[in-house]
Amino acid sequence: MKIPTLIVCALLAVTGCASFSAGGRDDAFCDEMARFANATALGSQREVVLLTNWAEWSKTCQHDGYEPGMRFCRWLMDNTSTEFAEANIRRALSCLDQGLNYAGTARASPSYLTGKIESSYAKGADENVRVAVEYADGIEGQCPKLKIAAERWVLDE
């Protein structure tokens, strides 16, 4: 009985799922997401896509060669879970609205999860930046996907 417990504890430590701060808020994730979003040029949209594959214990991150996207991808690769895609989704969504929970609680694991949430009030994002989090997990035949997109527009004066 002790061996499985040790394995589970080791996996949780390696995957970074314990990095949430109180109340489900993850300031490091939100800071990095805001840094990426705030680097978006006026009139443009940029995105990164994190794909995880627990079966092969692998992750990839797509960024279209955009430097802020490359930096965010490096951070995501080092600081997100390979095994628990729903934890990555919850972390991203908590930056959009910390008062709501779109992806279930940390004690519940959804069988599948899909959606897209947008906010013009993401934590740390400039007032003329909209952040969208699109996600899919548990879809048969597909790797879990977390897409984070940012769009900046000119403020009305």
C-alpha positions in Angstrom: 0.0 0.0 0.0 2.9 2.4 0.7 4.4 2.1 -2.8 1.3 3.4 -4.7 1.0 6.3 -2.3 4.7 7.2 -2.9 4.2 7.1 -6.6 1.2 9.3 -6.5 3.0 11.8 -4.3 6.0 11.8 -6.6 3.8 12.4 -9.7 2.1 15.3 -8.1 5.4 16.9 -7.1 6.8 16.4 -10.6 3.7 17.7 -12.5 3.5 21.0 -10.6 -0.1 20.6 -9.6 0.7 21.8 -6.1 1.6 25.3 -7.3 -1.8 26.9 -6.7 -2.0 29.6 -4.1 -4.9 30.1 -1.8 -8.4 30.3 -3.3 -7.4 28.7 -6.6 -5.5 31.8 -7.6 -2.2 31.2 -9.4 -0.3 34.5 -9.5 2.7 33.1 -11.4 0.4 31.7 -14.2 -1.6 34.9 -14.3 1.6 37.1 -14.4 3.0 35.1 -17.3 -0.3 35.1 -19.2 -0.6 38.9 -18.7 3.0 39.4 -19.9 2.2 37.5 -23.0 -1.1 39.3 -23.6 0.3 42.8 -22.9 3.0 42.2 -25.5 0.3 42.0 -28.3 0.6 44.8 -30.8 -2.3 47.1 -31.5 -4.8 45.6 -33.9 -3.4 42.2 -33.7 -4.1 38.8 -32.1 -1.5 36.3 -30.9 -1.9 32.8 -29.4 -0.1 29.9 -27.9 -1.3 26.4 -27.8 -0.2 23.9 -25.1 -0.8 20.2 -26.0 -0.2 17.5 -23.4 0.0 13.7 -23.9 0.0 11.9 -20.6 0.2 8.5 -22.3 3.6 9.4 -23.8 4.5 11.8 -20.9 5.1 14.7 -23.4 4.0 18.3 -23.9 4.4 20.7 -26.8 3.7 24.3 -27.1 3.0 26.2 -30.4 3.8 29.9 -30.7 4.2 30.9 -34.4 7.8 32.1 -33.8 6.5 35.2 -31.9 9.0 36.1 -29.2 6.6 36.8 -26.3 4.8 33.5 -27.3 8.1 31.6 -27.2 8.8 33.0 -23.7 5.3 32.0 -22.5 5.6 28.6 -24.1 8.9 28.0 -22.3 7.3 29.0 -19.0 4.3 26.7 -19.7 6.5 23.8 -20.6 8.3 24.1 -17.2 5.4 25.0 -15.0 2.3 23.1 -16.2 1.2 19.5 -15.6 1.6 16.8 -18.2 -0.7 14.4 -16.5 -3.5 16.7 -15.3 -4.6 18.9 -18.2 -7.7 20.0 -16.3 -5.4 21.6 -13.7 -3.7 23.7 -16.5 -7.2 24.7 -17.7 -8.3 25.8 -14.2 -5.1 27.8 -13.7 -5.7 29.7 -17.0 -9.4 30.3 -16.3 -8.7 31.6 -12.8 -6.8 34.5 -14.4 -9.9 35.5 -16.4 -12.3 35.7 -13.4 -11.1 34.5 -10.0 -14.6 34.6 -8.6 -16.0 31.9 -11.0 -15.1 28.3 -11.6 -15.7 27.1 -15.2 -13.9 23.8 -15.0 -15.0 22.2 -11.8 -13.1 22.1 -8.5 -9.7 20.7 -7.7 -11.4 17.7 -6.0 -13.4 16.8 -9.0 -12.0 15.5 -12.3 -14.3 16.0 -15.3 -14.6 13.2 -17.8 -14.3 15.7 -20.6 -14.1 19.4 -20.7 -14.4 21.8 -23.6 -15.1 25.5 -23.9 -13.9 29.0 -24.7 -14.0 31.9 -22.2 -13.0 35.4 -23.1 -12.4 38.4 -20.8 -11.4 42.0 -21.2 -10.6 42.0 -17.4 -8.0 39.3 -17.1 -5.7 39.6 -14.1 -2.8 41.9 -15.0 -3.8 42.5 -18.6 -4.0 46.0 -20.0 -7.4 47.6 -20.3 -7.4 47.3 -24.1 -6.5 43.6 -24.1 -8.9 40.7 -24.4 -7.7 37.3 -23.4 -9.4 34.1 -24.5 -8.9 30.6 -23.1 -10.0 27.8 -25.3 -9.7 24.2 -24.0 -10.5 20.6 -24.7 -9.7 17.7 -22.4 -11.0 14.1 -22.4 -12.1 14.1 -26.0 -11.5 10.6 -27.4 -8.6 10.4 -29.8 -7.3 13.9 -29.1 -4.6 15.2 -26.8 -5.7 17.8 -24.2 -5.4 21.3 -25.6 -5.1 24.7 -24.0 -5.1 27.7 -26.3 -4.5 31.2 -24.9 -5.1 34.1 -27.3 -4.7 37.8 -26.7 -6.0 40.7 -28.8 -5.3 44.4 -28.4 -7.4 47.2 -29.7 -7.1 51.0 -29.7 -8.7 52.6 -26.7 -11.5 55.2 -27.4 -10.5 58.6 -26.3 
